[in-house]
Amino acid sequence: MPYLKEINGKKVLSVHDKPFLVLAGEVHNSASSSIECMESAWEKAISLGMNSLLLPVTWENIEPEEGIFDFALVDQLIEQARKYNKKIVFLWFGAWKNAQCYYAPAWVKKDVKRFKRAEVKKGHNFTNLEDFYGMPYTTLSYLCEETKKSDTRAFKELMKHIKGFDGEENTVIMMQVENEPGLQGAARENSDEADKIFKSEVPQEFVAFMKSNSDSMAEDVKKAVKSGAYDGNWSEVFGEVAEEVFSAYHVATYINSVASEGKKEYALPLIANCWLDKGQKPGLYPSGGPVSRMMEVWKFCAPEIDVIAPDIYVPNFMDVCDDYIKLNNPLFIPETVTHAYAGPRQLYVVGHYHALGYAPFGFEGMGEEFSAIDSYLFGVETADPLFEVPQDVHEYHWITKTLDDLSPLLLTKYGTTDLQAVSCERKDDDIMLFGEYGIKVMTESQMISRRDGVCLALKIADDEFYLIANGCIIHPFSLSKEKPYSGILSLEEGSYEDGVWKAYRRLNGDEVAIMRYEKPTLLRMKVYSYN
């Protein structure tokens, strides 16, 4: 069974007891509704070098009638993945998909008395989101026990079935529980029931946890927690952030119930993903979701969730990554854009953050013109000028395939300084230090025509490195006081296939004097120092 294990203190996915790096793509929401539609997606995944796909599996599909389950499509998707030699991360679209109940079965949607809707406005099961283009909005209540019971039962049956069908082959390697859960339109639900709970005593063990774990919190959350009462209702304990904390507590508790029962059947690693807050007020983004500012709440309420995963569609990509590695959370990016930085960012998150995995959303259209209007509607930042340039699909294939080939070496160096990376998106952080040697990477120069530079460095001996370089100039140097000068003993361009280095050509002369790379290149470099 796939599981998370620690290598040098860093969590890594293990499949058949071997470390596995998830180099994936997430399909459009409706692609996995039929295997006929999926054929072209698998072909595209092959053309991009991906080893896995993130695929929705929906509540409405597997339980069209209450208590009657149909897993035929799930089995077909697994068999299809095996045919194409790919792994699957299934995305459970249950009660929530983008903070709405799109994928709940008809028998849930139609019975609003049994399966209560969230009241954004008191007494109303429906609203138009005033701060979100007036979009029509309804969602299931995170306080409804009937919804939680039914959602949990469906996920439990799904996990039981996957274990029976795939427990030996391990085609399915992880599961995401719900999709971008939470509440839009308000920071919390406003029903009479929600008001009553909000005015009641906050569970004392939760207060104690928050008080003793405030160091990692966002500043406004920390301030509210530290200045709040040690007992009392939600407003008294959590002040200005009380409504968001209240929602996070109940959304996370709900999802932990679903996750816990699923794990009892088949304990695959479980993910919860989030729509970023982007510094906005809760309700404009889904309040209660596992955003970094609520991560402490989620760690307390949802211990069965193994990974909190950000969907990143903003220019400050690396700042977001920084926010989601706190509390020893392994970085996994289940959704991101397909613009010109898609490949370089994949390289960087592996080399710098030692990520579990990376998956551009809607990868089927990678290389094609990007629809900024549609993306902005669903939370994508159109101000990023890089959206104007689609990712080169041939370069993406090369990067992904090279990372996959090198992954047995890369993953053994997770959690160490032997694996590092530099990106032009943080051009001031341009030096990597490795014991007796350093490597400076320049991504801005008149000698470089492109502006998406990136370099990953893997130390394999005291004086030897693998380098993946693109759009940059590389300058190795000595850190030894006794031997301050350095030089290149050997530099080869090549590939790493089936655990063996295959040199394509040996570089010297001009190619060593200025180590400049205008296209993705894999190098093996051996250096020396002298006085």
PyMOL commands that set and color helices and strands:
alter all, ss='L'
color gray80, all
select helices_A, chain A and resi 31-33+35-47+59-62+72-83+106-109+145-166+192-198+204-212+219-227+234-265+292-301+317-323+326-328+342-351+363-365+372-377+385-388+393-412+424-426+510-513
alter helices_A, ss='H'
color red, helices_A
select strands_A, chain A and resi 3-7+10-15+18-20+22-26+52-58+87-97+127-129+135-137+172-179+270-275+307-312+332-333+335-336+357-358+419-423+431-434+437-442+454-461+464-470+472-478+485-497+500-506+515-517+521-530
alter strands_A, ss='S'
color yellow, strands_A
deselect
rebuild
show_as cartoon
